[in-house]
Amino acid sequence: MASPTPGRPVRGSTTGRPLMAALDLFGRRWTLRVVWELKEGSLGFRSLQQRCDNMSSSVLRQRLLELVDACLVEQTPEGQYALTALGKDAHRALRPLVRWSDGWAAELAERSRPGGGEQT
């Protein structure tokens, strides 16, 4: 499967709008986790694999290839993987979504409690 790229058809968009391409890329299994684990700095392949709950090496290799192709991750001269400036921007852009999802989870938990979410 080719890496999602703005301007080319992606899941959910025949036009490949940039947002849809980004959502396709980040929606792939483990992609967000790889970005999240690299936010603090560069990691070697094995260290990154361990931080990602020992995901399979073939899936990690594929995700890294996609992220490198998308210019979000680069391989350092030492052979480690690191977020590019664009990758760091993507991580910063995702933080509001993390905050929103925490509030969403809290709201759903409140509504599922007995007597929670009732209107008076």
LINWO-V667714 format. One record per residue. N is the residue number from 1. SS is DSSP state (A for helix, B for strand, O for the rest). Layout:
n->[N/N]
ss->[SS/SS]
//
This chain:
n->[1/2/3/4/5/6/7/8/9/10/11/12/13/14/15/16/17/18/19/20/21/22/23/24/25/26/27/28/29/30/31/32/33/34/35/36/37/38/39/40/41/42/43/44/45/46/47/48/49/50/51/52/53/54/55/56/57/58/59/60/61/62/63/64/65/66/67/68/69/70/71/72/73/74/75/76/77/78/79/80/81/82/83/84/85/86/87/88/89/90/91/92/93/94/95/96/97/98/99/100/101/102/103/104/105/106/107/108/109/110/111/112/113/114/115/116/117/118/119/120]
ss->[O/O/O/O/O/O/O/O/O/B/O/O/B/O/O/O/O/A/A/A/A/A/A/A/A/A/O/O/O/O/A/A/A/A/A/A/A/O/O/O/O/O/B/O/A/A/A/A/A/A/A/O/O/O/O/O/A/A/A/A/A/A/A/A/A/A/A/A/A/O/O/O/B/B/B/O/O/O/O/O/B/B/B/O/A/A/A/A/A/A/A/A/A/A/A/A/A/A/A/A/A/A/A/A/A/A/A/A/A/A/A/A/O/O/O/O/O/O/O/O]
//
